Amino acid sequence: MNLRESAAAFGPTGLRDPAILIVDDAPDNLAALRTQMVEQGYQTFVANSGERALQLAQRVHPDLILMDIVMPDMDGFEACRLLKAHPVTQRIPVIFMSARTEAEDVVAGFDLGAVDYIGKPLRMAEVCARVRAQLQIRASSETQQEQAERLRTIVNSMAEGLLIIEASGRIQFTNPACDQYLGYQADQLSGRYIGDLLNPLVAQEYLDYFARHAANPATAHSHGTREVIIRHRNGNSVCMDLTLTPMFLRQPLFIGLLHDITHHKLSEDALQRAAMVDPLTKIANRRHFDSFLEKEWQRATRTGAPLSLVLLDVDHFKLYNDSLGHAAGDICLQQVAGAIATHALRGTDLAARYGGEEFVLLFAETDLEAATGLAEAIRAHVEALRLPHPKSPTSPWITVSIGVATAYPQQLDITETLFVAADRAMYSAKEDGRNQICATRTSGASGVR
């Protein structure tokens, strides 16, 4: 039952067709009883087990439950006991229906809180009469205080935060979930204004909505669900979904439902970060690097600043894997990645694993001389790791060959120009003996020079 339905059911008018929940594991009994109840004008819900009855009763809060006793898994007696133990369902009258009509069974039913006990086979006229009588008793005995208590229980047990807001923006009421979401004790939010919690522009938008519908209730409609940032009492920002619905009683009021989506947003952010990170080395992956390069390339095109790319490859890595195993190879790549990442210090620098044993770094606003110096520092850093490479014909340690290329991007240039230049330079370093650097510069359509 949603909030509007709750208000309609338990508000001053309280006018609706009585709701009957029928619980029986026999399909024929369910069908026959349902037909009778519908013909009597009742809202009718059916459940074929005690467990399903508990779920439905808590959700739809029927006015009366017709309960079979003999059912598999959970019998009617146990279902009734659990209904009476739950604050939301404890006041719902239960009529037992059973072929077990011995005195002890009937007494047991009444001891559990049943209001009536009907023997089977059922006489439908009798069932309808007893249902009618119990509904009349319930209608005459249920006071406004009981109705208010029932609604209070529902509101206080909600997982969603609930606020009642006046047209002025003043908060009239919050439920425990709302207080907990925002870090307040009970009643501390009452009397405050939504402007204390929301961005001023967002708060004003809601105040305008309140004013429009307070002036013309006939046009009132739900504001819908919107993602908002709300200030927690500790000063932090909490990401929530806020749904507003107008409710007109003695004065125009607006019901706000809050659903905390902070963890959802954090999960989204974590997934986005994971999509940009190489799972083995924990540095940027190729996809993220390509996107970052495109952004920096466009910026360099506008500013005329140099853009340098450092491409490096672990020397004789296949021999390393073949001799020491893939597990050792993974550890080697992780340590090399950790070393090169320490040289990407600025927000405009990025180190990434580009594929296999190949790594790449981008340095914005860095000319060829500076980039070559950085590349030498990286080469020396990797060699200083002293990772043994017994099969390498170049060095007893893991080493890298590095290509450096610098571009001054122009309007019609493409990023591939820079990559091709760095790749050629890296292979020149390999051909010249590995564990060294080769640098070049690109110049738009004129290519490498």
FIKOLTOR-279296 format. One line per 3 residues: number of its first residue (from 1); their letters; for each residue x, y, z of C-alpha. Coordinates in steps of 0.1 Angstrom, whole numbers. Example, Ala and Ser with C-alpha at 12.3 -4.5 7.8 and 13.67 -1.06 7.14 Angstrom:
2
1> as> 123/-45/78 ~ 137/-11/71
***
This chain:
449
1> mnl> 0/0/0 ~ 15/33/-10 ~ 12/65/10
4> res> -18/79/-8 ~ -36/46/-2 ~ -26/47/35
7> aaa> -39/82/39 ~ -72/73/22 ~ -76/42/43
10> fgp> -69/57/76 ~ -76/94/72 ~ -107/112/84
13> tgl> -130/98/58 ~ -117/62/59 ~ -142/51/32
16> rdp> -133/21/11 ~ -146/-13/5 ~ -136/-38/33
19> ail> -107/-60/24 ~ -108/-97/30 ~ -77/-120/29
22> ivd> -86/-157/23 ~ -60/-183/33 ~ -65/-219/22
25> dap> -42/-244/4 ~ -72/-259/-15 ~ -77/-241/-48
28> dnl> -114/-250/-50 ~ -120/-235/-15 ~ -101/-204/-25
31> aal> -120/-199/-57 ~ -154/-205/-41 ~ -147/-181/-12
34> rtq> -132/-155/-34 ~ -163/-155/-56 ~ -186/-151/-26
37> mve> -165/-122/-11 ~ -164/-104/-45 ~ -201/-108/-48
40> qgy> -205/-92/-14 ~ -186/-62/-27 ~ -154/-68/-7
43> qtf> -118/-63/-19 ~ -104/-98/-19 ~ -69/-112/-16
46> van> -60/-148/-15 ~ -30/-168/-2 ~ -24/-205/-5
49> sge> 0/-208/25 ~ 5/-194/60 ~ 38/-178/49
52> ral> 22/-160/19 ~ -7/-149/42 ~ 18/-132/66
55> qla> 34/-113/37 ~ 1/-102/22 ~ -14/-92/56
58> qrv> 16/-69/63 ~ 14/-54/28 ~ -24/-48/23
61> hpd> -36/-48/59 ~ -70/-65/53 ~ -100/-58/75
64> lil> -106/-95/81 ~ -88/-128/75 ~ -105/-161/67
67> mdi> -79/-187/77 ~ -78/-224/70 ~ -61/-244/98
70> vmp> -47/-275/81 ~ -20/-264/57 ~ 15/-277/49
73> dmd> 46/-261/63 ~ 28/-235/84 ~ -7/-242/97
76> gfe> -33/-217/104 ~ -27/-217/142 ~ 10/-208/137
79> acr> 1/-181/111 ~ -24/-166/134 ~ 1/-166/163
82> llk> 26/-147/141 ~ 0/-123/129 ~ -9/-114/165
85> ahp> 27/-110/174 ~ 34/-84/147 ~ 24/-48/155
88> vtq> 12/-41/120 ~ -12/-71/118 ~ -21/-78/155
91> rip> -54/-60/153 ~ -67/-78/122 ~ -96/-101/131
94> vif> -91/-138/121 ~ -119/-163/115 ~ -108/-199/114
97> msa> -123/-223/89 ~ -117/-260/96 ~ -132/-295/95
100> rte> -115/-299/129 ~ -145/-289/151 ~ -135/-306/184
103> aed> -138/-284/214 ~ -100/-283/220 ~ -94/-271/184
106> vva> -121/-244/187 ~ -107/-233/221 ~ -72/-233/208
109> gfd> -83/-210/179 ~ -100/-185/202 ~ -70/-186/226
112> lga> -48/-175/197 ~ -70/-145/192 ~ -95/-156/166
115> vdy> -128/-138/166 ~ -148/-167/152 ~ -145/-204/141
118> igk> -165/-218/112 ~ -167/-256/106 ~ -163/-273/73
121> plr> -179/-281/49 ~ -186/-244/46 ~ -221/-230/42
124> mae> -215/-199/22 ~ -245/-180/35 ~ -232/-185/71
127> vca> -197/-175/61 ~ -210/-143/46 ~ -231/-135/76
130> rvr> -202/-141/100 ~ -179/-119/79 ~ -205/-92/78
133> aql> -210/-93/116 ~ -173/-91/123 ~ -168/-62/99
136> qir> -196/-44/117 ~ -181/-50/151 ~ -147/-38/138
139> ass> -162/-7/123 ~ -180/2/155 ~ -151/-6/178
142> etq> -122/9/160 ~ -117/43/174 ~ -98/72/158
145> qeq> -71/67/184 ~ -66/31/172 ~ -66/42/136
148> aer> -39/68/144 ~ -19/42/163 ~ -21/19/133
151> lrt> -9/45/109 ~ 18/56/134 ~ 31/20/135
154> ivn> 32/18/97 ~ 50/51/94 ~ 75/43/122
157> sma> 83/9/107 ~ 89/21/72 ~ 124/17/58
160> egl> 120/49/38 ~ 123/83/54 ~ 91/102/56
163> lii> 86/140/60 ~ 54/160/63 ~ 61/195/50
166> eas> 39/225/52 ~ 34/248/22 ~ 58/273/38
169> gri> 85/246/36 ~ 84/241/74 ~ 89/204/84
172> qft> 60/193/105 ~ 69/157/111 ~ 97/131/103
175> npa> 96/94/110 ~ 125/75/126 ~ 140/64/93
178> cdq> 142/100/81 ~ 159/110/114 ~ 184/82/111
181> ylg> 192/90/75 ~ 200/126/84 ~ 216/120/118
184> yqa> 190/137/140 ~ 172/126/172 ~ 134/123/172
187> dql> 116/157/167 ~ 149/176/161 ~ 139/182/125
190> sgr> 103/193/133 ~ 101/231/129 ~ 131/234/106
193> yig> 128/243/69 ~ 137/223/38 ~ 161/251/29
196> dll> 182/239/59 ~ 187/206/42 ~ 188/213/4
199> npl> 207/233/-20 ~ 190/268/-21 ~ 181/265/-58
202> vaq> 165/230/-53 ~ 148/242/-21 ~ 133/272/-40
205> eyl> 120/249/-67 ~ 101/228/-41 ~ 88/260/-24
208> dyf> 74/271/-58 ~ 58/237/-62 ~ 42/240/-28
211> arh> 29/274/-35 ~ 13/264/-68 ~ -6/235/-54
214> aan> -16/251/-21 ~ -32/279/-42 ~ -50/255/-65
217> pat> -55/221/-49 ~ -75/209/-80 ~ -42/208/-100
220> ahs> -22/189/-73 ~ -1/161/-85 ~ 30/142/-73
223> hgt> 63/160/-80 ~ 78/126/-89 ~ 111/112/-78
226> rev> 142/132/-80 ~ 178/126/-69 ~ 189/153/-44
229> iir> 218/160/-22 ~ 208/165/14 ~ 230/179/42
232> hrn> 235/154/70 ~ 237/168/105 ~ 274/161/106
235> gns> 279/183/75 ~ 284/155/50 ~ 263/152/19
238> vcm> 239/123/15 ~ 225/113/-19 ~ 188/105/-17
241> dlt> 158/99/-39 ~ 130/124/-29 ~ 94/119/-39
244> ltp> 68/145/-30 ~ 30/140/-30 ~ 4/166/-20
247> mfl> -22/158/8 ~ -50/182/16 ~ -66/178/50
250> rqp> -73/209/72 ~ -43/225/55 ~ -22/217/24
253> lfi> 6/194/33 ~ 32/176/13 ~ 44/141/20
256> gll> 81/135/12 ~ 96/100/9 ~ 133/97/11
259> hdi> 153/67/-1 ~ 190/66/6 ~ 210/59/-26
262> thh> 244/68/-12 ~ 256/32/-12 ~ 242/27/-47
265> kls> 260/58/-60 ~ 292/46/-43 ~ 288/13/-60
268> eda> 282/30/-93 ~ 314/51/-88 ~ 333/19/-78
271> lqr> 321/2/-110 ~ 331/32/-131 ~ 365/32/-115
274> aam> 369/-5/-120 ~ 361/0/-157 ~ 391/24/-159
277> vdp> 416/3/-140 ~ 437/-27/-152 ~ 427/-55/-128
280> ltk> 463/-69/-125 ~ 484/-38/-120 ~ 458/-15/-106
283> ian> 469/14/-128 ~ 448/28/-157 ~ 438/5/-185
286> rrh> 439/11/-222 ~ 403/23/-225 ~ 409/50/-198
289> fds> 442/60/-213 ~ 427/64/-248 ~ 400/86/-234
292> fle> 424/106/-214 ~ 448/111/-243 ~ 419/124/-265
295> kew> 410/149/-239 ~ 445/161/-234 ~ 451/162/-272
298> qra> 422/185/-276 ~ 434/207/-248 ~ 469/209/-263
301> trt> 454/218/-297 ~ 437/248/-281 ~ 467/259/-260
304> gap> 496/250/-284 ~ 514/233/-255 ~ 535/202/-261
307> lsl> 522/167/-254 ~ 546/139/-247 ~ 540/101/-248
310> vll> 564/75/-232 ~ 559/40/-244 ~ 578/12/-228
313> dvd> 581/-26/-231 ~ 595/-51/-206 ~ 626/-66/-222
316> hfk> 625/-103/-230 ~ 593/-108/-210 ~ 583/-140/-228
319> lyn> 616/-156/-217 ~ 608/-144/-181 ~ 574/-160/-182
322> dsl> 587/-192/-198 ~ 614/-197/-173 ~ 598/-185/-140
325> gha> 561/-190/-147 ~ 531/-168/-153 ~ 526/-162/-115
328> agd> 560/-147/-113 ~ 553/-128/-145 ~ 522/-112/-130
331> icl> 542/-101/-99 ~ 568/-86/-122 ~ 543/-66/-141
334> qqv> 527/-54/-109 ~ 561/-41/-96 ~ 570/-25/-129
337> aga> 536/-8/-129 ~ 541/5/-94 ~ 574/19/-103
340> iat> 563/38/-134 ~ 531/51/-117 ~ 552/71/-92
343> hal> 565/93/-121 ~ 529/104/-131 ~ 526/130/-104
346> rgt> 503/157/-119 ~ 467/156/-127 ~ 476/159/-163
349> dla> 499/129/-162 ~ 487/93/-165 ~ 504/59/-164
352> ary> 486/29/-179 ~ 491/-7/-188 ~ 484/-7/-226
355> gge> 485/-45/-232 ~ 506/-75/-221 ~ 540/-62/-210
358> efv> 536/-28/-227 ~ 530/4/-206 ~ 524/40/-216
361> llf> 526/73/-199 ~ 513/107/-210 ~ 528/140/-199
364> aet> 509/172/-208 ~ 527/205/-213 ~ 560/186/-214
367> dle> 585/191/-242 ~ 608/164/-256 ~ 638/172/-234
370> aat> 617/170/-202 ~ 599/138/-213 ~ 633/122/-222
373> gla> 645/130/-187 ~ 614/115/-172 ~ 618/84/-194
376> eai> 654/79/-182 ~ 642/82/-145 ~ 616/55/-152
379> rah> 642/32/-169 ~ 666/36/-140 ~ 638/30/-115
382> vea> 627/-3/-131 ~ 663/-15/-133 ~ 668/-5/-96
385> lrl> 640/-29/-87 ~ 666/-57/-91 ~ 640/-82/-103
388> php> 661/-112/-114 ~ 658/-122/-150 ~ 682/-152/-154
391> ksp> 673/-158/-191 ~ 677/-122/-203 ~ 706/-117/-228
394> tsp> 705/-80/-220 ~ 708/-78/-182 ~ 706/-101/-151
397> wit> 677/-79/-140 ~ 643/-69/-155 ~ 648/-39/-178
400> vsi> 626/-18/-202 ~ 630/-3/-236 ~ 614/31/-240
403> gva> 602/52/-269 ~ 595/89/-263 ~ 576/111/-287
406> tay> 564/147/-284 ~ 538/165/-304 ~ 525/200/-307
409> pqq> 489/191/-319 ~ 473/211/-346 ~ 436/212/-356
412> ldi> 438/184/-382 ~ 462/161/-364 ~ 452/128/-349
415> tet> 464/110/-317 ~ 476/80/-338 ~ 505/102/-350
418> lfv> 519/105/-315 ~ 515/68/-309 ~ 531/57/-341
421> aad> 561/79/-334 ~ 565/66/-298 ~ 561/30/-310
424> ram> 588/34/-337 ~ 611/50/-312 ~ 606/21/-287
427> ysa> 614/-4/-314 ~ 645/16/-323 ~ 655/13/-286
430> ked> 650/-25/-288 ~ 670/-28/-320 ~ 699/-8/-305
433> grn> 703/-32/-276 ~ 673/-27/-252 ~ 674/-12/-217
436> qic> 676/23/-233 ~ 656/52/-246 ~ 649/65/-281
439> atr> 632/99/-285 ~ 615/116/-314 ~ 592/145/-322
442> tsg> 561/146/-344 ~ 550/176/-364 ~ 515/173/-377
445> asg> 512/161/-413 ~ 550/161/-417 ~ 552/131/-395
448> vr> 582/120/-374 ~ 614/140/-374
***
